[in-house]
Amino acid sequence: MKTILITGGSDGLGKAMATRLAPNHRVIILSPDEAKLREAAQAISCDYKVCDVRDYAQVEKTVGEVGAIDCLINNAGIWIEGRLEDNDPTYIHQVLEVNTLGVINFTRAVVPGMKQQTSGLIINVISQAGLHAKAERSVYTASKWAITGFTKAMQLELAPFGIGVTGLYPGMLKTQMFAKVGIKKDLDKALDTEEVAKTVEFMLSLDPRTTLPEVGLKSIDY
């Protein structure tokens, strides 16, 4: 049984992964929304911690409370699209804080413990937007390309300590990510979150030292 931390775990892909993994592991889902988080944790039968990935003090406190962590899944993310000049500067800042800084915050917080136990797996849910650019996706693409580079650098930095780092690059998913910001998308051909959850379950069955550095799951692009 592994101890698995999932950011953005109260709905969407995070909830699907937690549902898939909870029967065989100690799963802790994270979100800043306590009511939604509690409801999801009760439905899944897993633990939860209220935590905003943007706040490093909260992140460090949460990691300390959980104790030894075998796997961190950096899944929290929010959507933005449109012409750059039409994007609200405050929201741009929020997207970069959640999608980019949030991943760096949690990775920084779990690394000391994983080094001490000489094992661990960090899975960064990045998306196809971390590999391919599209017009009117500049801020979202920037937030994800940053994590693609961060992931590749951390693979090299942590490999000597027995810690695996994997970038997961799914295409469009059947989630509420777009609806949350008032954008309608045709999700008929999008990936089912359960398929991605199955992939993560397989990754967890491997030795972290030999886990694939990159896993792409292509549907239609965002």
C-alpha positions as CSV (number, residue, x, y, z in Angstrom):
1,M,0.0,0.0,0.0
2,K,1.4,3.4,-1.0
3,T,0.6,6.8,0.4
4,I,-0.6,9.0,-2.5
5,L,-1.2,12.7,-2.5
6,I,-3.4,14.2,-5.3
7,T,-3.8,17.9,-5.8
8,G,-7.0,19.1,-7.4
9,G,-8.6,15.9,-6.1
10,S,-12.2,17.0,-5.4
11,D,-13.5,16.6,-8.9
12,G,-12.5,15.8,-12.5
13,L,-9.4,13.8,-13.2
14,G,-8.2,14.1,-9.6
15,K,-11.4,12.5,-8.3
16,A,-11.2,9.8,-10.9
17,M,-7.6,8.9,-10.0
18,A,-8.5,8.9,-6.3
19,T,-11.5,6.6,-6.9
20,R,-9.4,4.2,-8.9
21,L,-6.5,4.1,-6.4
22,A,-8.2,4.4,-3.0
23,P,-9.2,0.7,-2.7
24,N,-5.6,-0.4,-2.6
25,H,-3.7,2.6,-1.3
26,R,-3.8,5.4,1.3
27,V,-5.1,8.3,-0.9
28,I,-5.2,11.9,0.3
29,I,-7.0,14.4,-2.0
30,L,-6.3,18.1,-1.8
31,S,-8.3,21.3,-2.7
32,P,-8.9,24.7,-1.2
33,D,-12.7,24.0,-1.2
34,E,-13.4,22.1,2.1
35,A,-17.1,21.4,1.5
36,K,-16.5,20.0,-2.0
37,L,-13.4,18.1,-0.8
38,R,-15.2,16.5,2.2
39,E,-18.1,15.4,-0.1
40,A,-15.6,13.8,-2.6
41,A,-13.6,12.1,0.2
42,Q,-16.7,10.6,1.7
43,A,-17.9,9.3,-1.7
44,I,-14.4,7.8,-2.4
45,S,-13.6,6.6,1.1
46,C,-10.3,8.4,1.2
47,D,-8.6,11.0,3.3
48,Y,-8.5,14.7,2.5
49,K,-6.6,17.9,3.4
50,V,-7.7,21.5,2.7
51,C,-4.7,23.1,0.9
52,D,-4.2,25.9,-1.6
53,V,-1.3,24.9,-3.9
54,R,-0.4,28.6,-4.3
55,D,0.4,29.0,-0.6
56,Y,3.8,27.4,0.2
57,A,3.2,27.6,3.9
58,Q,0.0,25.6,3.5
59,V,1.7,23.1,1.2
60,E,4.6,22.5,3.6
61,K,2.2,22.1,6.6
62,T,0.1,19.6,4.6
63,V,3.1,17.5,3.6
64,G,4.3,17.5,7.2
65,E,0.9,16.3,8.5
66,V,0.7,13.5,6.0
67,G,4.1,12.1,6.8
68,A,6.0,9.7,4.4
69,I,4.7,10.1,0.9
70,D,5.3,7.5,-1.8
71,C,3.6,9.3,-4.7
72,L,2.7,12.9,-5.4
73,I,0.3,13.6,-8.3
74,N,0.4,17.3,-9.3
75,N,-3.0,17.5,-10.9
76,A,-4.5,20.9,-9.9
77,G,-5.0,23.2,-12.8
78,I,-7.3,25.9,-14.2
79,W,-8.1,26.9,-17.8
80,I,-7.7,30.2,-19.7
81,E,-8.0,31.0,-23.4
82,G,-8.5,33.9,-25.7
83,R,-6.3,36.7,-27.1
84,L,-3.6,37.7,-24.7
85,E,-4.9,41.4,-24.6
86,D,-8.3,40.1,-23.6
87,N,-7.1,38.0,-20.7
88,D,-7.6,39.7,-17.3
89,P,-4.1,40.3,-15.7
90,T,-5.3,39.2,-12.3
91,Y,-6.6,35.9,-13.7
92,I,-3.4,35.4,-15.7
93,H,-1.5,35.6,-12.4
94,Q,-3.9,33.1,-10.8
95,V,-3.4,30.6,-13.7
96,L,0.3,30.7,-13.4
97,E,0.2,30.4,-9.6
98,V,-2.0,27.3,-9.8
99,N,-0.7,25.6,-13.0
100,T,3.0,26.3,-12.6
101,L,3.9,27.5,-9.1
102,G,1.6,25.0,-7.5
103,V,3.5,22.1,-9.0
104,I,6.8,23.6,-8.0
105,N,5.6,24.2,-4.5
106,F,4.4,20.7,-3.9
107,T,7.4,19.1,-5.5
108,R,9.7,21.2,-3.4
109,A,7.8,20.2,-0.2
110,V,7.9,16.4,-0.8
111,V,11.5,16.1,-2.2
112,P,13.3,16.1,1.2
113,G,11.2,13.2,2.5
114,M,11.5,11.2,-0.6
115,K,15.3,11.7,-0.6
116,Q,15.4,10.5,3.0
117,Q,13.5,7.3,2.1
118,T,15.4,7.0,-1.2
119,S,12.3,6.4,-3.2
120,G,9.2,8.1,-4.5
121,L,7.3,9.0,-7.6
122,I,6.1,12.4,-8.8
123,I,3.6,12.5,-11.6
124,N,2.9,15.9,-13.2
125,V,-0.3,16.1,-15.1
126,I,0.7,18.5,-17.8
127,S,-1.6,18.0,-20.9
128,Q,-0.9,18.2,-24.7
129,A,-0.7,21.9,-24.2
130,G,2.7,21.3,-22.6
131,L,3.9,20.0,-25.9
132,H,2.1,21.9,-28.7
133,A,1.2,25.6,-29.0
134,K,-2.1,27.0,-30.4
135,A,-3.3,30.5,-31.0
136,E,-5.3,32.1,-28.2
137,R,-3.8,29.7,-25.7
138,S,-0.7,31.7,-24.8
139,V,-1.1,31.9,-21.1
140,Y,-2.3,28.3,-20.6
141,T,0.5,27.1,-22.9
142,A,3.1,29.1,-21.0
143,S,1.9,27.6,-17.7
144,K,2.2,24.1,-19.1
145,W,5.4,24.4,-21.1
146,A,7.1,25.7,-17.9
147,I,6.1,22.4,-16.2
148,T,7.3,20.3,-19.1
149,G,10.8,21.9,-18.6
150,F,10.5,21.6,-14.8
151,T,9.6,17.9,-15.1
152,K,12.6,17.1,-17.4
153,A,15.0,19.0,-15.1
154,M,13.7,17.2,-12.0
155,Q,14.0,13.8,-13.7
156,L,17.7,14.4,-13.9
157,E,18.0,16.0,-10.5
158,L,16.1,13.3,-8.6
159,A,17.1,10.1,-10.4
160,P,20.3,9.6,-8.3
161,F,18.0,9.5,-5.2
162,G,15.7,6.7,-6.5
163,I,12.9,9.2,-7.2
164,G,11.0,9.0,-10.5
165,V,9.4,12.0,-12.1
166,T,6.9,11.5,-14.9
167,G,5.1,14.0,-17.2
168,L,1.6,12.9,-18.1
169,Y,0.3,14.6,-21.3
170,P,-3.4,13.9,-21.8
171,G,-5.5,15.6,-24.5
172,M,-8.9,17.1,-23.8
173,L,-10.7,15.4,-20.9
174,K,-14.3,15.0,-20.0
175,T,-14.3,17.3,-17.0
176,Q,-15.8,20.6,-15.8
177,M,-12.5,22.5,-16.3
178,F,-13.9,24.6,-19.1
179,A,-17.4,25.0,-17.7
180,K,-15.9,26.4,-14.4
181,V,-14.8,29.5,-16.4
182,G,-17.9,29.7,-18.5
183,I,-16.6,28.2,-21.7
184,K,-18.5,25.6,-23.6
185,K,-16.6,22.8,-25.3
186,D,-17.7,19.8,-27.3
187,L,-16.4,16.9,-25.2
188,D,-17.9,14.0,-27.3
189,K,-14.4,13.0,-28.5
190,A,-12.6,13.9,-25.3
191,L,-10.8,11.3,-23.1
192,D,-12.7,9.7,-20.3
193,T,-11.0,10.4,-17.0
194,E,-11.2,6.7,-16.1
195,E,-8.8,5.9,-18.9
196,V,-6.2,8.3,-17.6
197,A,-6.7,6.9,-14.1
198,K,-6.0,3.4,-15.3
199,T,-2.8,4.7,-16.8
200,V,-1.7,6.2,-13.5
201,E,-2.6,3.0,-11.7
202,F,-0.2,1.1,-14.1
203,M,2.5,3.7,-13.5
204,L,2.3,3.2,-9.8
205,S,2.8,-0.6,-10.3
206,L,6.3,0.1,-11.7
207,D,9.5,0.7,-9.9
208,P,9.8,4.5,-9.7
209,R,13.4,4.3,-10.9
210,T,12.2,2.8,-14.2
211,T,8.8,4.5,-14.7
212,L,8.5,6.1,-18.1
213,P,9.6,9.7,-18.1
214,E,6.7,10.8,-20.4
215,V,3.2,9.4,-21.0
216,G,1.0,10.9,-23.7
217,L,-2.7,10.3,-23.9
218,K,-4.0,11.9,-27.1
219,S,-7.6,12.7,-27.9
220,I,-8.5,16.0,-29.6
221,D,-6.3,18.9,-28.7
222,Y,-7.6,21.7,-26.4
